[in-house]
Amino acid sequence: MDCQQTVAPLWIRLSCALWGHVVDNELFRREAVGVRRCRCGVEYLSANGPTHIRHTLSCFVRHHTYVLLAKRDRVHEYVCVRCGHPLVLSEDTDRFAGRDQFAKKVRYACAILGHRVTTVAERDGFVEYACACGHSFLERVGGKRMIRNPLNCFVRAHRIVFVAPRGGYEEYVCEDCGHPFCFAQQQTDYRVGEEERAMQTG
């Protein structure tokens, strides 16, 4: 029996080396194996070191599609079913509350000019911030009010490291800009009850 892995085309391997690896939560939650591999064949998203991931342009240009991850710290936290981008909104102003799934476009003004942030919580050794647009950040330093996306992350995307498992997802954070990502574990069910998910992420 031939157990050798099929070698990806050269253009795919070069693309991943330059722009970063492809991520897709819909694929992750349907996986039957524990080791994750990019389409280029490289093992990635381990707890042992950084992974260079690319921007998911369909989410950036069109919209993210979000499902609820948790209700905590007076916020509602959602995650994109494609790219793993979180969305953190105040429970007092969340216009999407109660929806099973919804689409939301990126607020480009914040992406270009910077995010005016407030502190949400301290967790996992980080200070968590969120902008009114819903973009969140995990930083080692407290007291920030403005966070701008560095040019290297805008051009070449993110170098992410593992933070912690949370409610059926594994959370990562960019070493350069503090951008978090949540990637679905195998068999994660978006229809898990809110109370159960809150207890898992508590």
C-alpha positions in Angstrom: 0.0 0.0 0.0 1.4 3.4 -1.0 1.3 5.8 2.0 3.3 8.5 0.4 1.8 12.0 0.5 1.0 13.6 -2.9 3.3 16.5 -3.6 1.5 19.7 -4.2 2.2 21.6 -7.4 5.1 24.0 -7.3 3.0 27.1 -7.7 1.0 26.2 -4.6 4.1 25.6 -2.5 5.6 28.9 -3.7 2.4 30.8 -3.0 2.2 29.5 0.6 5.9 30.3 1.1 5.3 33.9 0.0 1.8 34.8 1.2 1.2 32.3 3.9 -0.8 29.1 4.4 -4.5 28.8 3.7 -7.0 28.4 6.6 -10.7 27.4 6.4 -12.8 26.6 9.4 -15.3 24.6 7.4 -12.5 22.2 6.4 -11.0 22.1 9.9 -14.3 21.0 11.6 -14.8 18.2 9.1 -11.3 16.8 9.4 -10.9 13.2 10.6 -7.3 13.4 11.6 -5.4 15.3 14.4 -2.5 16.7 12.3 -3.4 19.7 10.2 -1.9 20.1 6.8 -2.1 23.0 4.4 -3.0 22.3 0.8 0.8 22.7 0.0 1.5 19.6 2.2 3.1 21.3 5.2 2.0 20.5 8.7 0.8 23.6 10.4 -1.1 25.2 13.3 0.7 23.2 16.0 1.5 24.4 19.5 5.2 24.2 18.9 5.9 27.3 16.9 4.6 30.1 14.6 2.6 29.5 11.4 2.5 32.0 8.6 -1.1 32.3 7.4 -2.4 34.4 4.5 -5.4 36.8 4.3 -8.6 35.2 3.2 -9.5 37.7 0.5 -13.1 36.5 0.1 -13.7 37.5 3.7 -11.9 40.8 3.4 -13.4 41.9 0.1 -17.0 40.5 0.5 -17.8 39.8 4.1 -17.2 37.5 7.1 -19.8 35.0 8.1 -20.0 34.7 11.9 -21.4 32.3 14.5 -21.5 32.8 18.3 -18.5 31.6 20.3 -19.3 33.0 23.8 -21.0 35.5 25.9 -18.6 36.8 28.5 -17.2 39.9 30.1 -20.2 41.9 29.0 -19.5 41.2 25.3 -20.7 38.8 22.7 -17.9 37.0 20.9 -18.3 35.5 17.4 -16.0 33.7 15.0 -15.9 33.6 11.2 -16.8 30.1 9.8 -14.2 30.5 7.1 -11.1 32.4 8.2 -11.4 32.2 12.0 -11.6 36.0 12.5 -13.2 36.9 15.8 -15.8 39.6 16.3 -16.2 41.1 19.8 -19.2 43.4 20.4 -20.6 45.0 23.5 -23.7 43.2 24.8 -25.4 46.6 25.1 -24.9 47.5 21.4 -24.8 44.2 19.6 -27.3 44.4 16.7 -26.6 40.8 15.8 -27.6 39.3 19.1 -29.9 36.3 18.8 -28.9 35.4 15.2 -27.6 31.9 14.5 -25.4 33.2 11.7 -24.9 36.5 10.0 -22.7 38.3 7.5 -20.7 41.4 8.3 -18.3 43.4 6.1 -14.9 44.7 7.3 -14.9 48.3 8.4 -12.1 49.5 6.0 -11.6 52.9 7.7 -10.5 51.1 10.9 -8.3 48.7 8.9 -6.5 51.7 7.3 -6.5 54.4 9.9 -6.4 52.3 13.1 -8.7 50.9 15.7 -9.8 53.0 18.7 -10.0 50.3 21.4 -11.2 49.7 24.9 -10.1 46.9 27.3 -12.4 43.8 27.4 -10.6 41.5 29.8 -7.3 40.0 30.9 -6.9 36.3 30.0 -4.2 33.8 29.1 -1.5 36.2 29.9 -2.8 38.9 27.5 -4.9 42.1 27.7 -7.8 41.8 25.3 -8.9 44.9 23.5 -11.8 45.5 21.1 -12.7 48.3 18.7 -16.3 49.4 18.2 -16.1 47.7 14.7 -15.7 44.4 16.5 -12.0 43.8 15.7 -10.3 42.4 18.8 -6.6 42.2 19.8 -4.5 40.3 22.4 -1.6 42.4 23.6 1.0 41.9 26.4 0.7 45.6 27.4 -2.2 47.4 29.0 -3.5 50.9 28.6 -3.7 51.0 24.9 -6.3 53.2 23.2 -5.3 53.0 19.5 -4.0 49.9 17.7 -2.8 50.2 14.0 -2.2 47.3 11.7 1.6 47.1 10.9 2.5 47.2 7.2 4.1 43.8 7.2 0.8 42.2 8.4 -1.2 44.1 5.9 1.0 42.9 3.0 2.1 39.5 4.1 -0.6 38.6 6.6 0.1 37.0 10.0 2.6 34.9 11.9 0.5 33.2 14.6 1.2 31.2 17.7 -1.1 29.0 19.8 -2.8 30.6 22.8 -5.4 28.1 24.3 -8.3 25.9 23.4 -11.7 27.7 23.7 -15.2 26.3 23.3 -14.6 23.9 20.4 -11.9 26.1 18.8 -8.1 26.6 19.2 -7.1 30.2 19.6 -4.0 31.7 18.0 -2.6 35.2 18.0 -0.3 37.1 15.6 3.1 37.8 17.0 3.4 41.1 15.2 0.0 42.8 15.6 -2.0 40.9 18.3 -4.7 39.8 15.9 -6.4 36.7 17.3 -7.8 33.8 15.3 -10.1 30.9 16.3 -9.8 27.7 14.3 -12.4 24.9 14.7 -11.5 21.6 16.3 -12.7 18.4 14.7 -16.5 18.0 14.8 -17.2 21.4 16.2 -20.9 22.0 16.0 -22.0 25.6 15.4 -25.4 24.7 16.9 -24.0 24.0 20.4 -26.2 25.7 22.9 -25.1 29.1 24.1 -25.0 28.0 27.8 -22.8 25.0 27.0 -20.5 27.1 24.9 -20.3 29.7 27.6 -19.3 27.1 30.2 -16.7 25.7 27.8 -15.1 29.1 27.3 -15.8 30.4 30.9 
